[in-house]
Amino acid sequence: MYANACLVKRTATVHGVSDRFFYHSFPRRGRDTDREVEIGCKMLALMCNGLVLTPEVVKWEYPHADGSPPRKMDIQQKRVCFTELSPDELPRHADEFGHFALEFEIDVLKGLGAIPVFYIPKGTGRTGEVTALGSVLVIQLIDAMVLAMRLAGVKKNLDDAPFATGQFPCTFGFTETKLQTFNLDVLETRKYIEAFTYSLTPPDMLEHSLTALLSFFYPADDIERNKALAYYRQREWRIVGNLAIRGEELMRRPSTEFIGRLLEIDSEFFGRELASGNRRADECYVYPGIGEKRLIEMVRRIIVPDAAVERAKSIVNCVGQPPPIIAFSAIERQRDENGRVN
């Protein structure tokens, strides 16, 4: 996915304090346990090398009008998430997502390529097919992505064999449906692809853009726990996919050493095998920063549990311009003081 991005100056604030910020909180797994400080500090050390875009598989389905089994599609979303909050709201948010947090000014995060999440209702409810409209749109967007993928694949095969003639086989379909092979004429197919893609984004780039777009769609409700609008209330923004500026990719594949550190932090989560056959850690992206500026240097403040303050300071001292470390209790005290004033 391509975007115009820039390093953004920190925004002007009233009395030095902005009303709202974006927060990336961690660790969600292990929060409120005696291991939270240890896990959080290890994650913070990794973040000095960049933010991790972690894969999540999101399941979509919608019912057919004839009552046949619903169509189901899984999409792997590679993303890093942020929540828009006031500092007063952070303690409550931390109960769910962890007591470590990177705090970003709004314009800085926008400059890094973050976009709001689109929340889609799931389930049929009482209104039947109308309620499923959001899921239908997502499924059809998935079809558009697959169509671009097929065009890109056929075009690549033809480009790899510029002097080929006659026919060549192409097999399409999904594992849960019948696969079908089509014998396509080389010269005619070249002509069709040239015509259908004329003056448009090339199919391979279009596929990547649609894949990135699908990473911004997320269920509005937590159906399993019967929490209406549970996700919608998070005011979530994301950085997804592989951003590029003037053709230069910003994301990096994790090194073997980086993957090993992810597995050390949480082997159950990062070692879980995905549909691709790879571990989750293998499928991550790392967003180190822009130009010579590390992403961790663009953070306004880092909030950590009181027991982690000194250790966190020593961790971020490895970068040229480390952000200040703030004890979580200071955020809670400020919230309580604001509550008394109000």
N, C-alpha and C positions, 0 to 999 in steps of 0.2 A: 504494500500500500504506500502510495507516495503522498507527501504533504509538504507544504511550505512551513518550516519551523524556524524559530530564532531564539536566541537567548533573550529573556525578557527581564527588564529592570524591575526591581521590587516596587510594588505599588505604594503610592502615598497613603498614609493612614491617619486617622484622627487620634491625636494624643499618642501616636506610636503604636496603636493597637487596632488591627482591622477587626470588623465584626465577625467575619466568617472565613474559614480556611478549608482546604482539602486535607484529609487525613488518610494515611495508609497505615492501618493498625495491624499488629501481629504480637505473638503467635496465636492464631485462633485455636489450633490444636495444642493442648497443654496449658491453656490459660487457667488461672486460679488453681494451679497445682504447685507443688514445691519445685517443679522443673521449669516453671515459666521464665525465671530470670536466666537460667542457663540456656534454654532454647532461644529466647529473645536476643541474648548477647551474641550467640552464634549466627543468628539471622542478620543482625546488625552488621557484623563483621563481613558477611557476604555482600551486604548492600553497599559497602564501600567500593565494591567492584561493579555495582550496578543493580538495578531492580530486576527481579525475576518475573518473567511472564510465564505463568504456570497453566498447563492445559487442564480444562474441565470439560467433561462430556455432558451436554445438555440434550435431553430427550424431548422431541416434539411429536405430536400426533393429532389427527383430526378424524372425526367420524364420517363415514359415507352415508349419503341420503338413503341408500337401500338397506341399511342396517348391517352391512358386511363389516368384518373386522376393520378397525381404524388403520389408516396408513401411518407408519411410524418412521421417523428419521432421527438419527443421532448426529450431533454436530460437535466437533472438538473446538472449543474456544480457548485460544491462547491469549491470556490477558493478565494485567495487573490492575487492581481495583483501588479506588479512592472514594471517600465519602465526604460530602459537603456538610460541615457542622460549624457551630460556634464553639469556642473552647469550653463553655459551660456544659455543652452536650457531650463532650468527649468521655467523661467518666461512665455515663450510662452505656455509651457505645462500646467502651472497653470491656464491659462485662460480657459482651457477646464475641468481640473480635480480638481481645488481648490488650494488655496494658502498656505495650510499647507502641509508639506512633511517630511517623514522619509527618511533619506539618508543612504544607506547601501554601504559598500565597496563590490566589486564584489565577492571576495572569501568568504566573510562572508555569503552573500545571497546564494551562491552555497552550502555552508556547511549546510544551513538551509533547503535544499531540493528543491530549485527553479529550474525550467526547462523552456526553451523557448516555446512560443506558436507556434503551427503549423497553418498557415493561409490557409484557403480553399476557392477557388473561388466558388461563388454561382450564379445561374441563367444559362439559356441556351444560351443567346447571339445569335450570327450568326452561330456558329459552332455546334449547337444542342447538341447531346449527349456527344461529346468530352468535351465540357465546363463543363458538369455535372459530370465528372469523379471524382473530389474530393468529391462531395456529395455522389456518389455511394460508394466510399471507406469508408466514415464515416458511412453510413447506414449499410454496411456489417460488420463493426466493432461493431456496435450496436447489430447486429444479433449474433455475436460471444459472446458478453457480455450476451445476453439473453439466449443463449445456455448454457453458463457456469452457469447462474442463475438457469436454469431448472435442470441441473445435480446436482447442490448443493442442491436444494430443494428436489429432489427425494432422494438423498443420506441421507439428514437429516431425512426425514420421515422414511426411512428404519432403520437408526441408532437408532431412537427413539423407534422403535418396533423390537428389535433384535430377538424375538421368533415368529414373525408373519409368516404365510404361506398363500398359496392361491394367490388370486389376490387383487390388490388395484387400485382405480381409480386415474388418473392424468388428470387434465384439462389444456390445453394449448391454447394460442392464445392471441389476443389483443382485446380491447373493440370495436374497429372500424371494426374488422373482426369477422367471425364466430368462436366461441369457440368450441373446440372439446375435448371430454373425451376419454382417452385410458385406458383400463383395462390391467394392467401390472402384470405379474407373479413375485411374491416376490423373489423367489430363482434365477430365470433367470436374473432379473433386477440387483440383487446384483452382479452376476457374470459379467454382461455386464459393470457395472460401474467400478468394480475392474479392468477389462481388459482395458477399454478405458482410465482410468486415471492412469494406471500403470507407475511409474517413472516420472509422471508429477506433476506440481503444483496442490494441491487439488482444486476442483471446486470452493469452497467458496472463497479461496484466489485469484483464477484466476478471478472470477467475480469482486472482489474489485479492482484488478489491471487494468482490462479493463475499469471499471467505471472511475478510476483515469485517465487513458490514454485518454479517451474521453473528459475529462475536459481540455485537452491541445489543442483541435481542435476548431478553431473559424473562422467565416467568414472573408475573406480578405477585402470585400467591405461593405460599408454602403448603401445597395440598397435603403432603404426607403428615404434617403436624397440624393441619386444619387452621392455619393462621392466614386470614384474609389480608391481602396487600402487605404481607410480611416483607417481601423483597422491595416492593415499590417504595416503602417508607425509608429505604436506606439512602436515597438521594445519591446514587452511585454514578461515578464517572469511570471510564476505563481508558487505558492505553492498550491497543491490541496490535497483533500482526507484526509485520516488519516494516517500520517506517523508513523512508529514505528522503534525503535532501539532495536535490540536483544529482540524482542517480547514485548517491552514496548511501548504502544501507547503514542504519543506526544500530540495529540489533546484532548480537553475536550469538553463535551457538556456544553452549557451556563447554568449557574444557573438561578433560577427564578428571582433573583435580577438583574443579568446581562441582562436578556431578558427585564425586566422592564426598564432598562436604555436605551437599544436600541430603545424601543418603544417611550420613552420620547424624544429621539433625532429626530426620524422621524417615526411617527406612520403610515403614509401612505405607506412608503416603507417597513419597517420591519413588519408591521401588515398585509401586503397583503397575502391572502390565496393562497397556492400553490396547485398543483394537488393532493398532498398527503392529503389535508385537514388541514394541519398545517400552521401556520403563517411562514413567511420567518425567523423571529427571532428564532423560535423554531428549525429550520433546520440548523442553523449555527454551525460551529465548532469554538473553541477558541484555538489558538496556543500560550501557555504561555511562552515557551522557552525550553531550553535543560538543564537537570540536575538542578543545583541550579542557573543557569544564566537566568534571565528574558530576554525575547526577546527584550524589550525596551532598555536593557543595551547593546545590540549588535549593536545598531544604531550608526552611526558615528556622525551625527548631526541631529537636528530637526529644520526645517525652518518654521517660522510662520509669519503671518502679524505683522507689527510693533506694532499694538494696542494690540497684544496678548502676547508679549514677557514676561512681568513680570508674567502674569498669568500662562503661560506655564512653566516657571521656577519653580513656586511653585507646579505645578502639578507633574512634574517629580522628584521632591525632595523626593518623597515617595519611590524611589528605591535606592539601595545601590550605584550604579555607574551611575548617570544620565548623559545622553549625553548633550553636549552644545546646547543651544538654540540660533539660528541665526535669526536676523530680515530679512524679505523678501527683504527689501530695500537694504540690504548689498549685496545680490545676484545680484540685478539689477545693483547696482553701479559697482560691479566687472565685470559684463557683458559689461557695457558701457566702462569701462576702457580697457578691452580686445579688444573691438571694435576699440577704438582710437589707441591702439598700433598696431593693424593689419592694 
